């Protein structure tokens, strides 16, 4: 796998080694051993995934920006296995030099990219194709009582979701998240790992 650091420390783009021939292609979508060898030194700690999730969405669906509050914080390793999405991680760690900044990457069934989002970040995506199947690994189980979010439509973040506002499809829950300016983050960079 090839690891590409982004403008925000700890947020990584991961590209698997793909073997193609006349029959199609093959690649390892995840290897804990290789992840430990290549990603752990960058992060400075291990990540052990415990839950895999999958969603299917149509064009214009926007999900996010989600996170889980301590003590149930999650790191995620995400990928799009059908279609295309714009995937975004927003730094919501109080005291971080990149607080409120984001990294966006297009994940598609053709580029096979994966996106690693550490704890202390809000995560969301927008579906750019007719449909998209999105998969992600989490290093903590889902705890509905720890659900949190910030508004995916917060203009102050400056994210170009590449979806016209009149075509955006959001869940009722996602329309109720606060703007970043009204958000009291449960993450504090001075505390370290969450």
N, CA, C and O atoms as a DFTB+ gen file, in Angstrom:
776 C
 N C O
     1  1       0.841      -1.193       0.000
     2  2       0.000       0.000       0.000
     3  2       0.879       1.247       0.000
     4  3       1.985       1.250       0.541
     5  1       0.368       2.287      -0.611
     6  2       1.064       3.567      -0.654
     7  2       0.327       4.548       0.250
     8  3      -0.887       4.713       0.136
     9  1       1.064       5.196       1.146
    10  2       0.474       6.133       2.103
    11  2       0.828       7.558       1.686
    12  3       1.998       7.875       1.468
    13  1      -0.184       8.412       1.578
    14  2       0.040       9.813       1.251
    15  2      -0.448      10.674       2.406
    16  3      -1.652      10.737       2.655
    17  1       0.468      11.345       3.124
    18  2       0.027      12.288       4.164
    19  2      -0.722      13.457       3.521
    20  3      -0.505      13.765       2.349
    21  1      -1.585      14.092       4.272
    22  2      -2.341      15.247       3.776
    23  2      -1.885      16.495       4.531
    24  3      -0.945      16.449       5.325
    25  1      -2.562      17.598       4.271
    26  2      -2.210      18.867       4.907
    27  2      -2.464      18.864       6.410
    28  3      -1.946      19.725       7.121
    29  1      -3.253      17.910       6.907
    30  2      -3.532      17.818       8.343
    31  2      -2.908      16.530       8.866
    32  3      -3.206      15.441       8.375
    33  1      -2.056      16.660       9.849
    34  2      -1.328      15.521      10.412
    35  2      -2.288      14.425      10.873
    36  3      -3.275      14.692      11.558
    37  1      -1.978      13.189      10.486
    38  2      -2.763      12.033      10.891
    39  2      -3.869      11.656       9.927
    40  3      -4.364      10.530       9.974
    41  1      -4.271      12.571       9.050
    42  2      -5.267      12.278       8.028
    43  2      -4.508      11.766       6.808
    44  3      -3.647      12.464       6.274
    45  1      -4.826      10.543       6.364
    46  2      -4.010       9.867       5.360
    47  2      -4.849       9.350       4.198
    48  3      -5.990       8.924       4.375
    49  1      -4.258       9.397       3.006
    50  2      -4.834       8.736       1.838
    51  2      -4.025       7.457       1.632
    52  3      -2.794       7.483       1.602
    53  1      -4.728       6.351       1.491
    54  2      -4.086       5.044       1.359
    55  2      -4.506       4.440       0.028
    56  3      -5.694       4.354      -0.280
    57  1      -3.514       4.022      -0.760
    58  2      -3.796       3.408      -2.050
    59  2      -3.212       2.000      -2.072
    60  3      -2.011       1.823      -1.871
    61  1      -4.054       1.002      -2.314
    62  2      -3.568      -0.368      -2.334
    63  2      -2.795      -0.673      -3.623
    64  3      -2.930       0.020      -4.632
    65  1      -2.000      -1.707      -3.556
    66  2      -1.312      -2.195      -4.757
    67  2      -2.298      -3.086      -5.506
    68  3      -2.821      -4.055      -4.956
    69  1      -2.541      -2.743      -6.765
    70  2      -3.565      -3.431      -7.554
    71  2      -2.896      -4.291      -8.617
    72  3      -1.992      -3.844      -9.323
    73  1      -3.353      -5.524      -8.717
    74  2      -2.855      -6.472      -9.723
    75  2      -3.955      -6.653     -10.764
    76  3      -5.033      -7.167     -10.468
    77  1      -3.657      -6.216     -11.998
    78  2      -4.651      -6.277     -13.068
    79  2      -4.163      -7.192     -14.186
    80  3      -2.969      -7.258     -14.480
    81  1      -5.113      -7.896     -14.803
    82  2      -4.833      -8.665     -16.007
    83  2      -6.122      -8.764     -16.806
    84  3      -7.092      -8.065     -16.513
    85  1      -6.137      -9.629     -17.813
    86  2      -7.294      -9.724     -18.705
    87  2      -8.560     -10.150     -17.961
    88  3      -9.665      -9.890     -18.437
    89  1      -8.421     -10.797     -16.810
    90  2      -9.581     -11.259     -16.056
    91  2     -10.214     -10.153     -15.216
    92  3     -11.389     -10.236     -14.858
    93  1      -9.438      -9.122     -14.905
    94  2      -9.917      -8.063     -14.033
    95  2      -8.811      -7.605     -13.111
    96  3      -7.692      -7.369     -13.565
    97  1      -9.097      -7.473     -11.819
    98  2      -8.074      -7.030     -10.886
    99  2      -8.219      -7.745      -9.552
   100  3      -9.238      -8.376      -9.270
   101  1      -7.167      -7.628      -8.735
   102  2      -7.159      -8.145      -7.376
   103  2      -6.353      -7.185      -6.519
   104  3      -5.330      -6.662      -6.961
   105  1      -6.812      -6.949      -5.285
   106  2      -5.978      -6.242      -4.320
   107  2      -6.430      -6.587      -2.913
   108  3      -7.578      -6.967      -2.686
   109  1      -5.503      -6.448      -1.973
   110  2      -5.855      -6.591      -0.559
   111  2      -6.469      -5.276      -0.119
   112  3      -5.801      -4.242      -0.123
   113  1      -7.744      -5.311       0.261
   114  2      -8.392      -4.063       0.676
   115  2      -7.968      -3.673       2.091
   116  3      -8.036      -2.501       2.461
   117  1      -7.531      -4.658       2.884
   118  2      -7.024      -4.340       4.208
   119  2      -6.153      -5.475       4.717
   120  3      -6.498      -6.648       4.581
   121  1      -5.021      -5.113       5.304
   122  2      -4.138      -6.051       5.995
   123  2      -3.717      -5.380       7.299
   124  3      -3.044      -4.349       7.275
   125  1      -4.105      -5.952       8.430
   126  2      -3.728      -5.366       9.717
   127  2      -2.211      -5.309       9.853
   128  3      -1.669      -4.343      10.391
   129  1      -1.524      -6.343       9.366
   130  2      -0.063      -6.378       9.454
   131  2       0.558      -5.200       8.689
   132  3       1.415      -4.493       9.219
   133  1       0.120      -4.996       7.445
   134  2       0.688      -3.905       6.653
   135  2       0.264      -2.540       7.209
   136  3       1.048      -1.592       7.197
   137  1      -0.969      -2.447       7.690
   138  2      -1.426      -1.207       8.306
   139  2      -0.541      -0.872       9.509
   140  3      -0.118       0.273       9.671
   141  1      -0.261      -1.877      10.355
   142  2       0.595      -1.667      11.525
   143  2       2.007      -1.252      11.120
   144  3       2.607      -0.380      11.749
   145  1       2.534      -1.877      10.068
   146  2       3.899      -1.583       9.617
   147  2       4.030      -0.181       9.034
   148  3       5.035       0.493       9.261
   149  1       3.021       0.263       8.284
   150  2       3.153       1.515       7.538
   151  2       2.432       2.709       8.163
   152  3       2.897       3.842       8.041
   153  1       1.307       2.468       8.826
   154  2       0.521       3.578       9.364
   155  2       0.860       3.868      10.819
   156  3       0.941       5.031      11.213
   157  1       1.058       2.836      11.617
   158  2       1.353       3.030      13.041
   159  2       2.530       3.969      13.275
   160  3       2.440       4.836      14.144
   161  1       3.649       3.831      12.524
   162  2       4.757       4.778      12.748
   163  2       4.384       6.237      12.456
   164  3       4.924       7.149      13.084
   165  1       3.476       6.462      11.521
   166  2       3.039       7.829      11.200
   167  2       2.174       8.380      12.335
   168  3       2.318       9.535      12.735
   169  1       1.276       7.538      12.843
   170  2       0.344       7.978      13.877
   171  2       0.965       8.005      15.267
   172  3       0.592       8.821      16.110
   173  1       1.923       7.100      15.499
   174  2       2.537       6.999      16.815
   175  2       1.757       6.122      17.779
   176  3       2.067       6.077      18.969
   177  1       0.747       5.426      17.274
   178  2      -0.048       4.495      18.089
   179  2      -0.731       3.498      17.166
   180  3      -0.878       3.743      15.969
   181  1      -1.145       2.378      17.732
   182  2      -1.825       1.360      16.937
   183  2      -3.311       1.679      16.807
   184  3      -3.892       2.390      17.627
   185  1      -3.898       1.137      15.764
   186  2      -5.332       1.243      15.533
   187  2      -5.833      -0.170      15.251
   188  3      -5.343      -0.841      14.343
   189  1      -6.805      -0.612      16.030
   190  2      -7.390      -1.937      15.833
   191  2      -8.861      -1.780      15.503
   192  3      -9.654      -1.344      16.337
   193  1      -9.217      -2.138      14.283
   194  2     -10.598      -1.981      13.837
   195  2     -11.470      -3.099      14.385
   196  3     -11.055      -4.257      14.439
   197  1     -12.705      -2.733      14.798
   198  2     -13.596      -3.695      15.443
   199  2     -14.956      -3.811      14.757
   200  3     -15.727      -4.716      15.073
   201  1     -15.260      -2.912      13.825
   202  2     -16.583      -2.923      13.193
   203  2     -16.468      -2.423      11.770
   204  3     -15.778      -1.437      11.508
   205  1     -17.146      -3.102      10.836
   206  2     -17.237      -2.675       9.444
   207  2     -18.672      -2.257       9.154
   208  3     -19.614      -2.920       9.587
   209  1     -18.840      -1.158       8.421
   210  2     -20.162      -0.655       8.054
   211  2     -20.228      -0.449       6.551
   212  3     -19.204      -0.265       5.894
   213  1     -21.446      -0.480       6.010
   214  2     -21.649      -0.224       4.585
   215  2     -22.943       0.545       4.404
   216  3     -23.939       0.278       5.075
   217  1     -22.916       1.508       3.487
   218  2     -24.138       2.231       3.138
   219  2     -24.256       2.317       1.627
   220  3     -23.257       2.296       0.908
   221  1     -25.481       2.413       1.161
   222  2     -25.763       2.647      -0.252
   223  2     -26.578       3.922      -0.337
   224  3     -27.541       4.100       0.408
   225  1     -26.196       4.808      -1.240
   226  2     -26.861       6.109      -1.345
   227  2     -26.969       6.515      -2.808
   228  3     -26.218       6.034      -3.657
   229  1     -27.908       7.400      -3.088
   230  2     -28.089       7.906      -4.446
   231  2     -27.440       9.284      -4.587
   232  3     -27.013       9.894      -3.606
   233  1     -27.379       9.754      -5.833
   234  2     -26.762      11.051      -6.128
   235  2     -27.363      12.151      -5.245
   236  3     -28.577      12.234      -5.061
   237  1     -26.482      12.980      -4.713
   238  2     -26.923      14.130      -3.922
   239  2     -27.029      13.864      -2.443
   240  3     -27.150      14.801      -1.653
   241  1     -26.985      12.590      -2.046
   242  2     -27.040      12.295      -0.616
   243  2     -25.768      12.814       0.037
   244  3     -24.660      12.578      -0.445
   245  1     -25.950      13.522       1.140
   246  2     -24.825      14.017       1.935
   247  2     -25.006      13.477       3.344
   248  3     -26.055      13.667       3.959
   249  1     -23.987      12.806       3.852
   250  2     -24.035      12.230       5.200
   251  2     -22.948      12.888       6.039
   252  3     -21.797      12.980       5.611
   253  1     -23.312      13.344       7.233
   254  2     -22.311      13.951       8.102
   255  2     -22.762      15.316       8.594
   256  3     -23.908      15.739       8.440
   257  1     -21.829      15.942       9.168
   258  2     -20.458      15.572       9.542
   259  2     -20.512      14.919      10.924
   260  3     -20.854      15.576      11.907
   261  1     -20.178      13.642      10.998
   262  2     -20.402      12.837      12.196
   263  2     -19.124      12.539      12.971
   264  3     -18.018      12.557      12.430
   265  1     -19.318      12.263      14.261
   266  2     -18.259      11.761      15.127
   267  2     -18.918      11.106      16.329
   268  3     -20.122      11.254      16.539
   269  1     -18.128      10.379      17.122
   270  2     -18.606       9.864      18.409
   271  2     -17.829      10.550      19.517
   272  3     -16.610      10.706      19.443
   273  1     -18.567      10.960      20.552
   274  2     -17.963      11.642      21.701
   275  2     -17.167      10.659      22.559
   276  3     -17.447       9.461      22.581
   277  1     -16.151      11.206      23.278
   278  2     -15.433      10.375      24.251
   279  2     -16.414       9.837      25.288
   280  3     -17.383      10.525      25.610
   281  1     -16.204       8.653      25.816
   282  2     -15.025       7.812      25.626
   283  2     -15.144       6.839      24.450
   284  3     -14.383       5.877      24.357
   285  1     -16.106       7.094      23.548
   286  2     -16.355       6.157      22.449
   287  2     -15.901       6.712      21.101
   288  3     -16.525       6.429      20.078
   289  1     -14.845       7.484      21.085
   290  2     -14.349       8.097      19.853
   291  2     -13.935       7.027      18.850
   292  3     -13.580       5.907      19.216
   293  1     -13.991       7.402      17.582
   294  2     -13.674       6.459      16.514
   295  2     -12.667       7.041      15.526
   296  3     -12.742       8.211      15.149
   297  1     -11.732       6.199      15.123
   298  2     -10.976       6.414      13.895
   299  2     -11.687       5.607      12.823
   300  3     -12.297       4.579      13.119
   301  1     -11.611       6.068      11.571
   302  2     -12.288       5.373      10.476
   303  2     -11.339       5.197       9.296
   304  3     -10.487       6.045       9.033
   305  1     -11.501       4.094       8.603
   306  2     -10.827       3.845       7.335
   307  2     -11.936       3.616       6.325
   308  3     -12.634       2.604       6.390
   309  1     -12.107       4.555       5.382
   310  2     -13.278       4.557       4.504
   311  2     -12.875       4.351       3.052
   312  3     -11.756       4.664       2.646
   313  1     -13.831       3.807       2.269
   314  2     -13.613       3.637       0.832
   315  2     -14.949       3.531       0.120
   316  3     -15.964       3.189       0.727
   317  1     -14.940       3.823      -1.157
   318  2     -16.130       3.727      -1.995
   319  2     -15.931       2.543      -2.937
   320  3     -14.995       2.541      -3.736
   321  1     -16.802       1.536      -2.850
   322  2     -16.633       0.332      -3.664
   323  2     -17.491       0.354      -4.927
   324  3     -17.281      -0.450      -5.836
   325  1     -18.451       1.267      -4.986
   326  2     -19.245       1.458      -6.204
   327  2     -19.590       2.925      -6.314
   328  3     -20.060       3.533      -5.352
   329  1     -19.356       3.502      -7.497
   330  2     -19.668       4.905      -7.701
   331  2     -18.545       5.815      -7.244
   332  3     -17.371       5.447      -7.277
   333  1     -18.931       7.025      -6.813
   334  2     -17.945       8.034      -6.434
   335  2     -18.522       8.924      -5.346
   336  3     -19.700       9.278      -5.375
   337  1     -17.673       9.280      -4.383
   338  2     -18.058      10.207      -3.325
   339  2     -16.945      11.226      -3.113
   340  3     -15.778      10.968      -3.404
   341  1     -17.333      12.380      -2.602
   342  2     -16.365      13.328      -2.064
   343  2     -16.384      13.118      -0.558
   344  3     -17.411      13.312       0.092
   345  1     -15.243      12.720      -0.010
   346  2     -15.152      12.389       1.400
   347  2     -14.360      13.473       2.119
   348  3     -13.354      13.960       1.602
   349  1     -14.814      13.850       3.312
   350  2     -14.236      14.999       4.012
   351  2     -14.019      14.689       5.487
   352  3     -14.869      14.089       6.144
   353  1     -12.858      15.113       5.994
   354  2     -12.547      15.054       7.424
   355  2     -12.290      16.476       7.908
   356  3     -11.470      17.189       7.331
   357  1     -12.991      16.895       8.973
   358  2     -12.843      18.242       9.534
   359  2     -12.243      18.122      10.933
   360  3     -12.746      17.374      11.772
   361  1     -11.169      18.863      11.173
   362  2     -10.510      18.861      12.478
   363  2     -11.385      19.611      13.487
   364  3     -11.654      20.801      13.329
   365  1     -11.822      18.891      14.525
   366  2     -12.656      19.523      15.556
   367  2     -11.999      19.403      16.932
   368  3     -12.687      19.362      17.952
   369  1     -10.656      19.348      16.956
   370  2      -9.912      19.243      18.217
   371  2      -9.591      20.647      18.726
   372  3      -8.836      21.385      18.093
   373  1     -10.163      21.010      19.865
   374  2      -9.874      22.322      20.468
   375  2      -8.368      22.454      20.672
   376  3      -7.712      21.515      21.121
   377  1      -7.834      23.607      20.344
   378  2      -6.411      23.861      20.528
   379  2      -5.548      23.374      19.386
   380  3      -4.337      23.597      19.395
   381  1      -6.136      22.715      18.403
   382  2      -5.367      22.238      17.255
   383  2      -5.041      23.406      16.330
   384  3      -5.890      24.269      16.107
   385  1      -3.813      23.446      15.784
   386  2      -3.491      24.518      14.837
   387  2      -4.307      24.435      13.554
   388  3      -4.359      25.400      12.791
   389  1      -4.945      23.290      13.307
   390  2      -5.764      23.138      12.099
   391  2      -7.259      23.018      12.442
   392  3      -8.041      22.512      11.638
   393  1      -7.651      23.483      13.633
   394  2      -9.063      23.422      14.039
   395  2      -9.942      24.095      12.982
   396  3      -9.662      25.208      12.538
   397  1     -11.008      23.395      12.589
   398  2     -11.947      23.926      11.607
   399  2     -11.514      23.742      10.173
   400  3     -12.284      24.022       9.254
   401  1     -10.291      23.274       9.959
   402  2      -9.819      23.007       8.602
   403  2     -10.205      21.585       8.201
   404  3     -10.523      20.751       9.049
   405  1     -10.172      21.328       6.905
   406  2     -10.610      20.023       6.421
   407  2      -9.686      19.490       5.339
   408  3      -8.895      20.222       4.744
   409  1      -9.811      18.197       5.106
   410  2      -9.186      17.524       3.968
   411  2     -10.310      16.854       3.202
   412  3     -11.159      16.190       3.798
   413  1     -10.325      17.020       1.891
   414  2     -11.326      16.381       1.033
   415  2     -10.613      15.528       0.002
   416  3      -9.584      15.925      -0.544
   417  1     -11.164      14.359      -0.258
   418  2     -10.589      13.467      -1.267
   419  2     -11.732      12.765      -1.998
   420  3     -12.725      12.374      -1.385
   421  1     -11.581      12.612      -3.310
   422  2     -12.570      11.867      -4.075
   423  2     -12.214      10.385      -4.010
   424  3     -11.103       9.980      -4.352
   425  1     -13.173       9.593      -3.568
   426  2     -13.014       8.148      -3.489
   427  2     -13.941       7.529      -4.522
   428  3     -15.133       7.836      -4.550
   429  1     -13.400       6.652      -5.377
   430  2     -14.218       6.038      -6.425
   431  2     -13.937       4.550      -6.528
   432  3     -12.937       4.040      -6.023
   433  1     -14.858       3.871      -7.202
   434  2     -14.655       2.445      -7.440
   435  2     -13.459       2.208      -8.353
   436  3     -12.904       1.109      -8.358
   437  1     -13.052       3.205      -9.118
   438  2     -11.922       3.049     -10.038
   439  2     -10.578       3.396      -9.407
   440  3      -9.575       2.748      -9.708
   441  1     -10.537       4.413      -8.529
   442  2      -9.227       4.774      -7.963
   443  2      -8.875       3.947      -6.724
   444  3      -7.717       3.932      -6.308
   445  1      -9.850       3.265      -6.132
   446  2      -9.627       2.344      -4.999
   447  2      -8.969       3.009      -3.792
   448  3      -8.470       2.327      -2.897
   449  1      -8.971       4.335      -3.770
   450  2      -8.367       5.021      -2.620
   451  2      -9.141       4.746      -1.346
   452  3     -10.347       4.503      -1.361
   453  1      -8.402       4.792      -0.236
   454  2      -9.000       4.741       1.085
   455  2      -8.557       5.991       1.833
   456  3      -7.522       6.584       1.528
   457  1      -9.353       6.374       2.806
   458  2      -9.121       7.613       3.532
   459  2      -9.144       7.278       5.015
   460  3     -10.134       6.749       5.523
   461  1      -8.046       7.588       5.715
   462  2      -7.988       7.342       7.154
   463  2      -8.292       8.634       7.891
   464  3      -7.641       9.658       7.684
   465  1      -9.307       8.563       8.765
   466  2      -9.751       9.723       9.543
   467  2      -9.522       9.411      11.016
   468  3     -10.163       8.511      11.559
   469  1      -8.620      10.137      11.672
   470  2      -8.339       9.851      13.082
   471  2      -9.430      10.345      14.023
   472  3     -10.343      11.068      13.623
   473  1      -9.313       9.940      15.271
   474  2     -10.194      10.447      16.319
   475  2     -10.023      11.961      16.422
   476  3      -8.934      12.488      16.193
   477  1     -11.095      12.646      16.765
   478  2     -11.024      14.101      16.887
   479  2     -11.395      14.833      15.610
   480  3     -11.205      16.045      15.499
   481  1     -11.928      14.084      14.642
   482  2     -12.346      14.676      13.370
   483  2     -13.807      14.339      13.117
   484  3     -14.274      13.252      13.459
   485  1     -14.527      15.286      12.513
   486  2     -15.878      15.020      12.032
   487  2     -15.756      14.532      10.595
   488  3     -14.906      15.004       9.839
   489  1     -16.609      13.587      10.224
   490  2     -16.506      12.944       8.918
   491  2     -17.830      13.021       8.172
   492  3     -18.903      12.863       8.755
   493  1     -17.729      13.269       6.866
   494  2     -18.920      13.269       6.029
   495  2     -18.574      13.012       4.584
   496  3     -17.410      13.077       4.188
   497  1     -19.602      12.717       3.792
   498  2     -19.365      12.538       2.353
   499  2     -20.604      12.926       1.563
   500  3     -21.724      12.950       2.075
   501  1     -20.353      13.233       0.276
   502  2     -21.417      13.554      -0.665
   503  2     -21.304      12.603      -1.843
   504  3     -20.205      12.341      -2.334
   505  1     -22.443      12.085      -2.299
   506  2     -22.450      11.133      -3.409
   507  2     -22.467      11.895      -4.726
   508  3     -23.367      12.693      -4.989
   509  1     -21.446      11.634      -5.556
   510  2     -21.277      12.333      -6.827
   511  2     -21.790      11.525      -8.014
   512  3     -22.013      12.079      -9.090
   513  1     -21.976      10.229      -7.830
   514  2     -22.420       9.340      -8.905
   515  2     -23.911       9.018      -8.744
   516  3     -24.537       9.426      -7.766
   517  1     -24.467       8.292      -9.702
   518  2     -25.892       7.946      -9.636
   519  2     -26.213       7.194      -8.344
   520  3     -27.212       7.480      -7.684
   521  1     -25.372       6.246      -7.992
   522  2     -25.448       5.567      -6.702
   523  2     -24.024       5.349      -6.206
   524  3     -23.074       5.391      -6.986
   525  1     -23.884       5.116      -4.913
   526  2     -22.572       4.815      -4.340
   527  2     -22.743       3.824      -3.208
   528  3     -23.674       3.920      -2.407
   529  1     -21.826       2.870      -3.156
   530  2     -21.736       1.955      -2.021
   531  2     -20.460       2.310      -1.286
   532  3     -19.366       2.299      -1.852
   533  1     -20.626       2.625      -0.008
   534  2     -19.550       3.180       0.813
   535  2     -19.296       2.230       1.973
   536  3     -20.233       1.816       2.657
   537  1     -18.036       1.884       2.197
   538  2     -17.672       0.989       3.293
   539  2     -16.683       1.682       4.214
   540  3     -15.844       2.468       3.773
   541  1     -16.795       1.374       5.512
   542  2     -15.795       1.913       6.432
   543  2     -15.594       1.022       7.644
   544  3     -16.505       0.361       8.141
   545  1     -14.353       1.043       8.086
   546  2     -13.934       0.321       9.271
   547  2     -13.845       1.330      10.418
   548  3     -13.439       2.475      10.216
   549  1     -14.229       0.895      11.627
   550  2     -14.155       1.749      12.812
   551  2     -13.368       1.036      13.903
   552  3     -13.420      -0.189      14.017
   553  1     -12.643       1.804      14.697
   554  2     -11.876       1.190      15.790
   555  2     -12.620       1.263      17.134
   556  3     -12.039       1.013      18.190
   557  1     -13.896       1.603      17.075
   558  2     -14.772       1.566      18.261
   559  2     -16.164       1.199      17.780
   560  3     -16.567       1.587      16.684
   561  1     -16.894       0.461      18.587
   562  2     -18.254       0.080      18.225
   563  2     -19.163       1.306      18.218
   564  3     -18.862       2.327      18.836
   565  1     -20.278       1.183      17.508
   566  2     -21.255       2.257      17.455
   567  2     -21.952       2.390      18.809
   568  3     -22.420       1.406      19.381
   569  1     -22.013       3.621      19.308
   570  2     -22.703       3.941      20.563
   571  2     -23.645       5.110      20.271
   572  3     -23.203       6.259      20.238
   573  1     -24.937       4.836      20.059
   574  2     -25.856       5.921      19.680
   575  2     -25.903       7.060      20.685
   576  3     -26.148       8.206      20.307
   577  1     -25.672       6.765      21.961
   578  2     -25.706       7.818      22.974
   579  2     -24.521       8.780      22.854
   580  3     -24.528       9.855      23.454
   581  1     -23.504       8.391      22.077
   582  2     -22.313       9.231      21.905
   583  2     -22.291       9.940      20.550
   584  3     -21.306      10.591      20.200
   585  1     -23.385       9.810      19.787
   586  2     -23.470      10.462      18.470
   587  2     -23.255      11.960      18.586
   588  3     -23.757      12.608      19.504
   589  1     -22.504      12.494      17.644
   590  2     -22.328      13.939      17.567
   591  2     -22.180      14.368      16.124
   592  3     -21.965      13.542      15.236
   593  1     -22.299      15.677      15.894
   594  2     -22.140      16.165      14.527
   595  2     -22.048      17.671      14.471
   596  3     -22.435      18.379      15.401
   597  1     -21.523      18.140      13.352
   598  2     -21.596      19.551      13.003
   599  2     -22.233      19.639      11.620
   600  3     -22.213      18.672      10.859
   601  1     -22.784      20.772      11.305
   602  2     -23.560      20.916      10.079
   603  2     -22.708      20.706       8.837
   604  3     -21.668      21.340       8.659
   605  1     -23.171      19.803       7.984
   606  2     -22.485      19.531       6.724
   607  2     -22.638      20.707       5.753
   608  3     -21.888      20.817       4.783
   609  1     -23.605      21.578       6.017
   610  2     -23.850      22.732       5.145
   611  2     -23.310      24.032       5.735
   612  3     -23.714      25.116       5.314
   613  1     -22.407      23.935       6.699
   614  2     -21.815      25.121       7.318
   615  2     -20.897      25.818       6.316
   616  3     -19.806      25.329       6.022
   617  1     -21.344      26.961       5.792
   618  2     -20.569      27.697       4.790
   619  2     -19.216      28.159       5.306
   620  3     -18.284      28.343       4.524
   621  1     -19.100      28.350       6.624
   622  2     -17.838      28.854       7.181
   623  2     -16.700      27.852       7.010
   624  3     -15.530      28.229       7.074
   625  1     -17.032      26.576       6.792
   626  2     -15.992      25.565       6.577
   627  2     -15.353      25.694       5.191
   628  3     -14.213      25.277       4.987
   629  1     -16.090      26.270       4.245
   630  2     -15.547      26.489       2.902
   631  2     -15.441      25.238       2.057
   632  3     -14.622      25.183       1.140
   633  1     -16.248      24.234       2.343
   634  2     -16.175      22.969       1.600
   635  2     -17.037      23.058       0.349
   636  3     -18.220      23.390       0.427
   637  1     -16.442      22.761      -0.808
   638  2     -17.202      22.647      -2.053
   639  2     -17.603      21.186      -2.198
   640  3     -16.800      20.353      -2.619
   641  1     -18.834      20.885      -1.851
   642  2     -19.309      19.503      -1.876
   643  2     -19.598      19.001      -3.282
   644  3     -19.846      17.812      -3.483
   645  1     -19.567      19.907      -4.255
   646  2     -19.795      19.558      -5.658
   647  2     -21.204      19.026      -5.918
   648  3     -21.452      18.295      -6.877
   649  1     -22.111      19.417      -5.031
   650  2     -23.537      19.074      -5.168
   651  2     -24.309      20.387      -5.078
   652  3     -24.159      21.107      -4.091
   653  1     -25.136      20.724      -6.080
   654  2     -25.952      21.931      -5.951
   655  2     -26.858      21.827      -4.724
   656  3     -27.398      20.760      -4.432
   657  1     -27.020      22.934      -4.015
   658  2     -27.803      22.934      -2.780
   659  2     -29.202      22.366      -2.997
   660  3     -29.721      21.656      -2.135
   661  1     -29.823      22.673      -4.146
   662  2     -31.183      22.181      -4.387
   663  2     -31.219      20.685      -4.689
   664  3     -32.298      20.096      -4.734
   665  1     -30.065      20.064      -4.894
   666  2     -29.999      18.621      -5.147
   667  2     -29.540      17.839      -3.912
   668  3     -29.536      16.608      -3.926
   669  1     -29.157      18.546      -2.851
   670  2     -28.645      17.887      -1.644
   671  2     -29.768      17.163      -0.913
   672  3     -30.860      17.701      -0.733
   673  1     -29.477      15.929      -0.493
   674  2     -30.437      15.107       0.250
   675  2     -29.804      14.771       1.592
   676  3     -28.791      14.074       1.655
   677  1     -30.415      15.276       2.677
   678  2     -29.898      15.058       4.024
   679  2     -30.945      14.381       4.891
   680  3     -32.145      14.554       4.681
   681  1     -30.485      13.617       5.857
   682  2     -31.416      13.065       6.842
   683  2     -31.897      14.206       7.739
   684  3     -31.254      15.252       7.833
   685  1     -33.031      13.988       8.392
   686  2     -33.543      15.008       9.320
   687  2     -32.514      15.268      10.419
   688  3     -32.287      16.413      10.810
   689  1     -31.898      14.200      10.911
   690  2     -30.895      14.334      11.971
   691  2     -29.739      15.243      11.527
   692  3     -29.271      16.083      12.294
   693  1     -29.288      15.063      10.283
   694  2     -28.146      15.846       9.807
   695  2     -28.478      17.312       9.564
   696  3     -27.568      18.136       9.462
   697  1     -29.753      17.654       9.468
   698  2     -30.123      19.072       9.308
   699  2     -30.122      19.808      10.646
   700  3     -30.256      21.031      10.674
   701  1     -29.972      19.078      11.760
   702  2     -30.071      19.685      13.088
   703  2     -28.731      19.878      13.781
   704  3     -28.687      20.393      14.899
   705  1     -27.638      19.474      13.139
   706  2     -26.325      19.654      13.763
   707  2     -25.960      21.142      13.812
   708  3     -26.341      21.898      12.918
   709  1     -25.227      21.572      14.846
   710  2     -24.858      22.994      14.957
   711  2     -23.779      23.403      13.951
   712  3     -23.048      22.566      13.423
   713  1     -23.703      24.689      13.707
   714  2     -22.593      25.243      12.942
   715  2     -21.331      25.171      13.801
   716  3     -21.411      25.083      15.026
   717  1     -20.184      25.210      13.159
   718  2     -18.923      25.128      13.897
   719  2     -18.823      26.238      14.944
   720  3     -18.335      25.997      16.048
   721  1     -19.273      27.436      14.616
   722  2     -19.161      28.568      15.556
   723  2     -20.013      28.372      16.814
   724  3     -19.753      28.990      17.846
   725  1     -21.029      27.511      16.723
   726  2     -21.910      27.250      17.861
   727  2     -21.609      25.913      18.533
   728  3     -22.369      25.450      19.384
   729  1     -20.517      25.313      18.149
   730  2     -20.190      23.948      18.558
   731  2     -19.180      23.958      19.699
   732  3     -18.163      24.647      19.622
   733  1     -19.455      23.200      20.756
   734  2     -18.518      23.043      21.862
   735  2     -17.882      21.663      21.738
   736  3     -18.477      20.662      22.136
   737  1     -16.689      21.615      21.192
   738  2     -16.039      20.340      20.893
   739  2     -15.696      19.564      22.164
   740  3     -15.188      20.133      23.130
   741  1     -15.980      18.250      22.154
   742  2     -15.591      17.406      23.284
   743  2     -14.139      16.931      23.184
   744  3     -13.666      16.187      24.043
   745  1     -13.432      17.368      22.128
   746  2     -12.048      16.955      21.900
   747  2     -11.104      18.101      22.219
   748  3     -11.340      19.237      21.807
   749  1     -10.050      17.811      22.942
   750  2      -9.065      18.831      23.290
   751  2      -7.684      18.278      22.986
   752  3      -7.285      17.253      23.538
   753  1      -6.961      18.950      22.117
   754  2      -5.665      18.464      21.679
   755  2      -4.671      18.344      22.847
   756  3      -3.741      17.539      22.792
   757  1      -4.873      19.147      23.898
   758  2      -3.963      19.102      25.068
   759  2      -4.112      17.798      25.833
   760  3      -3.201      17.379      26.547
   761  1      -5.279      17.154      25.679
   762  2      -5.536      15.904      26.391
   763  2      -4.855      14.722      25.701
   764  3      -4.587      13.700      26.334
   765  1      -4.577      14.863      24.412
   766  2      -3.946      13.779      23.650
   767  2      -4.980      12.854      23.057
   768  3      -6.036      13.302      22.611
   769  1      -4.683      11.542      23.046
   770  2      -5.620      10.584      22.451
   771  2      -6.911      10.554      23.246
   772  3      -6.907      10.712      24.466
   773  1      -8.000      10.353      22.554
   774  2      -9.320      10.466      23.172
   775  2      -9.823       9.100      23.551
   776  3     -10.924       8.975      24.087
